[in-house]
Amino acid sequence: MAFNRPTLGSLISTAEAEINALVPNADARMRFSILGVFARVWAALVDGLYSALVFLSRQLFVMTATRSFLTLIAESYGIFRLPITAAQGCGTLQGANGTIVPVSTIFVRSDGIQYQSTAGVVIPPAGFIDVPLIALTQGEIGNAAAGVLLQPSVPIAGLTEATVCAAAISGGAEEELDEALRERVLFRLQNPPGAGTVSDWERWARSMSAAVTRVWVVPTVYGNGTVGIVFAMDNGPIVPPPSSVTQMQTFLASFTPAGSDVYVFAPTLVPTDFEIHEEPNADPTIRQNIINELTDLLYREAGPGKTIPLTHVHEAISSAQGEQDHVLTVPAAPLVYTAVAPVFQVGVLGNVTWV
């Protein structure tokens, strides 16, 4: 039976009726009656209790629990909110042969974000060398693309240039948000733990860091007893750098059931082009809505070993706000993304041509 919370007005009416029934010759409904004041005070107090009951009832369920209660529910299942993490990667140093760059050297990005070297290096005769770096400011702000210029906080004789290396600096993530934690708890409830099932591997991989946003599991990737893990970091460059792949490999080693071997891969991005004639035509807002829907479709369905039927593409375009009709010229066939080790294709939005 559904619970219908009484309104404040109905509580006032109930209080007035009770007072009139219990106090001889009383009329709490009179405009200046002190009994009417008592009725309103009582109703307000009871309404506050109802508010507390409604709030507490929402905390009983994962779908509606708020932050502190959601955290408690998650921890009861051994799922903990992922903390803020610092970005890691490497920098490429150029300079004279024999230049010494000691461990803990501070490098500064143009916006003031600092990185610290975790190893000392000596520039070889080739004139350049990579040095491992970690961001001193935690969170996504520490992520940096390849080629970003860095400056040592204290000039180093013989060092001519420092940049973020080709592998980039990534892995920086904010503390896990409530909705992301809620999604992981619901996934755990809807997919009870097994002995290395597909859902187990996805749950384990996603628990490494809040920077890990999508995981694809490829059973028997190299035959019986093997499993492939492909993951993306959508808050950064999508494709995780080699350092993050190695970190994931090490992290999953503690979960690997006896007799099984796990292999971790970064995805191969496949730009997916579209050619569309939409009605109404040439409206920039509608076109952006269509792009947003296609981006969301690829995010949800364009994973390794997956096929997106054309009907799903049409459905995504049709769901764009303001779109009334369209003709899809490209693609002309279902979108297929392969999963053959070591190449695992993940679709991303390419060029959209409007005709």
N, C-alpha and C positions, 0 to 999 in steps of 0.2 A: 504494500500500500504506500502510495506516495505521501511524502510529508509536505504539507503546505504551511509555510511559515506565516503566522498572522501578521498583518500590517500594524503599524503603530496606532493608526486610527481605530482598528478593531479592538486592540488591547485597551485603549482609552474607553471605548464603549463598554467593554466587558467589565472594567473596573468600576465605572459609574453605575452599571446595573447591579453589581455585587454590593456596592455601598448602599444603594437605595433599598436593596432587599434586606440587608442586615441591620441598618440603622433606622429606627422608627422615625417617620415624618421627615426623612432626609431627601434632598433632591440635589445630587451631585452634578446635575446638568445645568443648574442655574449659573448664569454668567459669572457672578462674583462669589460663588460658593467656595469656602475653604476646602470642602470635601471634593470639589472638582479639581482643585490644585493637587490634593492627595492622589486622586485618580490618575492624573497626568504623570506625577512623579513615579507612582507605582508602575504605570505602563512603560515609562522610559527605562526603568531599571530592568523590567522583564524583557523589553526589546533588546537591551544590551546583552542579556543572557542568551537570547535567541541568536544574536550575532556571533557570540562566542561558540555556540553549538554548531552553527553553520560553518564557521571557520575550522573548527576541530574536525568536523565530518569530512571536510575536503582534504585533511591531512592523512586520512586513512588509506587513500588510494594514490598509487604512483602517478596516475594521469593528472591529478589535481593538486598534489602536495606542493607546498612552497619550499623555499630554499633549505632552511634548517631541518625541516621534517623530511624532505626528499633525501637530504644527505644521510639522515639516520636510517631511513628505509634502505637506501643503497648499501650502507655499511653493514646492515644486517645480512645482506647477501654477499658480503665480501667484495663489494664494488665501491671504490673510493674515488672521490672527485679528483680529477687529474690536475696537478698543480701547474702554476706558471713555469715555463721553462726558458732557458737562454739559448739563443741561436749559436750554432757551431759550424765551423767549416774551415776554410784555409785562405791565406793570402799569398799572392805571388810577389816576391821581392826581387828587385833588379838592382844591380850595383857592381862594384869592383870585386874582383876575385879576392877571397880571403876576408871580406867584410863580415864581422861577427855581429849577429843580432841575438842578444841574450834572451833566455826564457823570461816570461812575464813582461815583455816589452809591450807598451800600450800604443795602439794605433787608433787614430780618430777619424771618423767619417766627417764629411762636410757639414752635416747637421749636428755634430757634437757627440754622436753615439760612439762609445769606445769599445775596442776589442783588445783582448789580452792574448799574447802568444802563450801556448802551453808547452812549448819546447824551444830550445835554443838552436839556431842554425848558423852555418857558415856558407856564404855565397861561393859556389864553385867556379871554376874557370869559364863555364858556360855563361855566367853572368846573371843567372836567375835561379830561384829555388822557392818551393812552396813551404809555408810555415802554418801549423795548425793554430786556429784562433777561436776564441769564445767571446761572445758579447757580454759586456759587464752590465748592460741593462737588459733585464729579462723581458720576454714577451715578443710579439710579432715585430715590434719596431726594430729588433736586432737583425732581422733577415735582410740580406743584401744580395743583389744580383751580381753575376760575374762582371768584372771590369770596373766596378765602383772604386773610385780613388780613395786611398787611405793615406794618412800622414802620421809618422811617429810623433808621439807627444813630446819627445826630446830628440833633437836632430842626431842622426847616427852617421858618422863619417863613412863615406863610401857607399851609402845607400842612396840610390837615385830615384827610385819609384817603388810604391807599394800599391797593389790593387787587390780586389777580391778575386780569387782564383776561378778557373773555369767551372769548378764544381759548386761554386757559390757558397754563401753562408745561409743556412736554413735551419729549420727545426724549432725556431722560437715560436712559442704559443702562449696565449693568455690562459688564465685559469679556466677550466672547463665550465661552460655555462649550464644553467639549470636544464635547458631543453636537451642539450647533448647528453648530460648525465641521465635524464629521464629516458631518453632513447635507449641508452645502454642497459638500464635496469629493465625496461620493457622487453628488450631483446633477450635478456637473461630469463625472464619469466616465461616468455613465449617459446624459448628454445632451451629446455633444461639441459644441464651439462651431460655430456656423454664421455666417450673415451677417445676424443680426437675427431669429433664430427666436424662438418663444415662450419656449423654455427659456433662450435668451440673455438676453432682457429680464428674466425672473424672477431669473436669477442676478445680473445687473447691479444691479437694484433692491435686492436683499437685501444686496448688498455695501456699501451706503451707511452703514448703522449697525446695531448689534445691536438697536436699538429696533424695527427693521422686522422683523416676525414673519411676515407673510403678504403675498403679492403675487399679483394676478390680472392677466393680460395680455389685452387686448381688441384683436385685430387689426382693421385697417381701421375704426377707431372713427369716423372722419369721411371714409371713402372710401379709395381706393387710396393707398398711401404714407404712411398714418397709423397710429399705434398708441396705444392707451390703456393707461395703467398705473394700477391701483388698488392701494393698499396699506393695511395696518392696523398699528397699534402696540399689540399686546395687553397689553404690560406697563404701559400707561398707560390713557388714555381710549378706546382702540381706534381712534377716528377721529382721524387726525393733524390738528393745527391748520394754518391757512393757511401759517404760516412753514415747517412741515415739508414741506408740499406744494411750496412754492417751492424749498426746499432740494433736494428730490428732482428737480424739473424741471431745476434747474441741474446737479445731479450727473449725470443721464442724458444731458445734452447732449453730453458728451465721448464717449459710446458710440454715439450715433445715427449709423447708416450714412448716407452721402450720398444725398440724394433722399428721405429719410424725415423725418417730423415726429412727435414724441412729445408726448403730452398726459397730464398727471398729474392724478389725481382722488382725493379722499377718499371712502371708501364711505359709503353711507346705511344706517344700521342699521335693521333691520326686526325688532321683537320678535315672536317666534313663540310662540303660546300652545298649551298642550296640556291635554286633559281625559282623565284616565286612571282606570280602576278596576283596582287591582292585587290580586293574591293572593300571599301573605297580605296582608290589608288593614290599613291604618292603622299599619304598622310604620315608625317614623321613620327607622330605619337603611336599610331597603329603599327607602323613598321618596327618601332622599338619594342612594343608589346609582343610582336611575333618573335623577334630575336630573343626576348626574355623567355618565352615559352619553349623555343627550340633549345636554348641553352640548358634549361631545366630538364628537358627530355633527355638530352645527351648525358647530363650529370647522373640521372637516375638509371638509364638503360644501356648506355654505350660502354659496356665493360668487356673485358677479355672473354672471348667465346660466346658473346651475346649477338643476337640478331634483332634489329628493330624493324618491324613490318612497316610498310608505307602507310598503313592505316593509322599507326601511332603518330607518324609525322603529320598526316592530315589532321588528326585529332588535336595535336599540339597547336597547329596554326589556327584551327577553328576556335580554340579556346581563348585566343588572344582577344582582349577587350577591344571592341570597336570593329573587329573583322566581320564581314558579312559573307564573303565568298572568296575563293582563291583558286588558282591553277598552279600546280606544282610540276615543274618541268624537270628539275634536278633535285634529288636523285630520282631515277626511273625504276629502281629496283630496291629491295630491302637492304638496309645497311648492315653489313657483316663485319664483325671485329674478331680477328683470329686470336687464338691462344695456343701457340706452339713455342715451347721453350727454345731460346730465351726471350722471344719476342711476344709480348702480350699487349695487344692493341686496346687503347682507350680513346673513344671519340671525343673531340672537342669541336666547338663551332669554328668553321673556316670562313669562307667568303659567302656573303648572301647577296645575290644579284637580283635586283628588282626589275621586272620587265612589264 
